[in-house]
């Protein structure tokens, strides 16, 4: 352990929101490159290495660093909560809403 970082709910939410913003921006840029350079497979830039490391840091900070990560489920499977449907998240037969990064924080601090 090198030091302590106070990881507040506000910092967590802002971090998730910024990852989402970058993810959506990267997708738009990739789509634009596909239109402009349809046969070019080199020009698409990739931020996934940095993004994966940020997710790993979040997982460690939130004790969510296991095979079935809630953070990854929220971001990738639920598309940052946009694909959430009632009943898709259950822990011990209790429904958890997972529409927002705030919901994710609450789930990680209860589960």
DRENDO-1510 file (C-alpha; in Angstrom, 1 decimal, always signed):
<recs>
REC; n; res; u; v; w
REC; 1; UNK; +0.0; +0.0; +0.0 .
REC; 2; UNK; +1.4; +3.3; -1.1 .
REC; 3; UNK; -1.1; +5.7; +0.4 .
REC; 4; UNK; -4.7; +6.3; +1.1 .
REC; 5; UNK; -7.2; +7.9; -1.3 .
REC; 6; UNK; -10.6; +9.0; +0.0 .
REC; 7; UNK; -12.9; +7.6; -2.7 .
REC; 8; UNK; -16.1; +9.5; -2.2 .
REC; 9; UNK; -19.5; +8.8; -3.8 .
REC; 10; UNK; -19.1; +12.1; -5.8 .
REC; 11; UNK; -15.6; +11.1; -7.1 .
REC; 12; UNK; -16.9; +7.6; -8.0 .
REC; 13; UNK; -19.9; +9.0; -9.9 .
REC; 14; UNK; -17.8; +11.6; -11.7 .
REC; 15; UNK; -15.3; +9.0; -12.7 .
REC; 16; UNK; -17.9; +6.6; -14.1 .
REC; 17; UNK; -19.5; +9.6; -16.0 .
REC; 18; UNK; -16.2; +10.6; -17.5 .
REC; 19; UNK; -15.5; +7.0; -18.6 .
REC; 20; UNK; -18.9; +7.0; -20.3 .
REC; 21; UNK; -18.3; +10.3; -22.0 .
REC; 22; UNK; -15.0; +9.1; -23.4 .
REC; 23; UNK; -16.5; +5.8; -24.4 .
REC; 24; UNK; -19.3; +7.5; -26.4 .
REC; 25; UNK; -16.9; +10.0; -27.9 .
REC; 26; UNK; -14.5; +7.2; -29.0 .
REC; 27; UNK; -17.5; +5.3; -30.6 .
REC; 28; UNK; -18.5; +8.4; -32.6 .
REC; 29; UNK; -14.9; +8.9; -33.8 .
REC; 30; UNK; -14.6; +5.3; -34.8 .
REC; 31; UNK; -17.9; +5.6; -36.8 .
REC; 32; UNK; -16.6; +8.7; -38.5 .
REC; 33; UNK; -13.3; +7.0; -39.4 .
REC; 34; UNK; -15.4; +4.1; -40.9 .
REC; 35; UNK; -17.2; +6.5; -43.2 .
REC; 36; UNK; -14.2; +8.6; -44.1 .
REC; 37; UNK; -11.7; +5.7; -44.5 .
REC; 38; UNK; -13.8; +2.6; -45.1 .
REC; 39; UNK; -10.8; +0.4; -46.0 .
REC; 40; UNK; -8.4; +1.7; -43.4 .
REC; 41; UNK; -8.0; -0.5; -40.3 .
REC; 42; UNK; -5.0; +1.4; -38.9 .
REC; 43; UNK; -6.3; +4.9; -38.3 .
REC; 44; UNK; -8.9; +4.1; -35.6 .
REC; 45; UNK; -7.3; +5.1; -32.3 .
REC; 46; UNK; -7.8; +2.9; -29.3 .
REC; 47; UNK; -8.3; +4.2; -25.7 .
REC; 48; UNK; -9.3; +0.8; -24.4 .
REC; 49; UNK; -5.9; +0.2; -22.6 .
REC; 50; UNK; -6.4; +3.4; -20.5 .
REC; 51; UNK; -10.1; +2.7; -20.0 .
REC; 52; UNK; -9.4; -0.8; -18.8 .
REC; 53; UNK; -6.9; +0.4; -16.3 .
REC; 54; UNK; -9.3; +3.1; -15.0 .
REC; 55; UNK; -11.9; +0.4; -14.6 .
REC; 56; UNK; -9.4; -1.8; -12.7 .
REC; 57; UNK; -8.6; +1.0; -10.3 .
REC; 58; UNK; -12.3; +1.6; -9.7 .
REC; 59; UNK; -12.8; -2.2; -9.1 .
REC; 60; UNK; -9.9; -2.2; -6.6 .
REC; 61; UNK; -11.2; +0.9; -4.8 .
REC; 62; UNK; -14.7; -0.5; -4.5 .
REC; 63; UNK; -13.7; -4.1; -3.8 .
REC; 64; UNK; -15.3; -5.2; -7.0 .
REC; 65; UNK; -12.3; -6.9; -8.6 .
REC; 66; UNK; -13.7; -10.4; -9.3 .
REC; 67; UNK; -14.9; -12.3; -12.3 .
REC; 68; UNK; -18.5; -11.0; -12.2 .
REC; 69; UNK; -17.8; -7.3; -11.6 .
REC; 70; UNK; -20.8; -5.1; -11.0 .
REC; 71; UNK; -18.9; -2.1; -12.4 .
REC; 72; UNK; -18.2; -3.9; -15.7 .
REC; 73; UNK; -21.8; -5.2; -15.8 .
REC; 74; UNK; -23.2; -1.7; -15.3 .
REC; 75; UNK; -20.9; -0.1; -17.9 .
REC; 76; UNK; -20.8; -2.8; -20.7 .
REC; 77; UNK; -23.8; -5.1; -20.3 .
REC; 78; UNK; -26.2; -2.3; -19.2 .
REC; 79; UNK; -24.6; +0.4; -21.3 .
REC; 80; UNK; -24.1; +2.7; -18.4 .
REC; 81; UNK; -27.6; +1.9; -17.1 .
REC; 82; UNK; -29.5; +2.6; -20.3 .
REC; 83; UNK; -30.4; -1.0; -20.8 .
REC; 84; UNK; -31.5; -1.6; -17.2 .
REC; 85; UNK; -34.9; -3.2; -16.8 .
REC; 86; UNK; -36.7; -3.9; -13.6 .
REC; 87; UNK; -35.7; -7.2; -12.1 .
REC; 88; UNK; -32.4; -7.6; -14.0 .
REC; 89; UNK; -30.4; -7.1; -10.9 .
REC; 90; UNK; -31.2; -9.2; -7.9 .
REC; 91; UNK; -29.1; -9.9; -4.8 .
REC; 92; UNK; -30.6; -12.4; -2.3 .
REC; 93; UNK; -34.0; -12.1; -4.1 .
REC; 94; UNK; -34.0; -8.3; -3.6 .
REC; 95; UNK; -34.3; -6.1; -6.7 .
REC; 96; UNK; -31.6; -3.4; -7.1 .
REC; 97; UNK; -32.1; -0.5; -9.5 .
REC; 98; UNK; -29.0; +0.1; -11.6 .
REC; 99; UNK; -29.9; +3.0; -13.9 .
REC; 100; UNK; -27.2; +5.4; -12.7 .
REC; 101; UNK; -23.6; +5.5; -11.3 .
REC; 102; UNK; -25.2; +6.6; -8.0 .
REC; 103; UNK; -27.3; +3.4; -8.0 .
REC; 104; UNK; -24.0; +1.4; -8.7 .
REC; 105; UNK; -22.3; +3.1; -5.8 .
REC; 106; UNK; -25.2; +2.2; -3.5 .
REC; 107; UNK; -25.2; -1.4; -4.8 .
REC; 108; UNK; -21.5; -1.8; -4.2 .
REC; 109; UNK; -21.8; -0.5; -0.7 .
REC; 110; UNK; -24.7; -2.8; +0.2 .
REC; 111; UNK; -23.8; -6.0; -1.6 .
</recs>
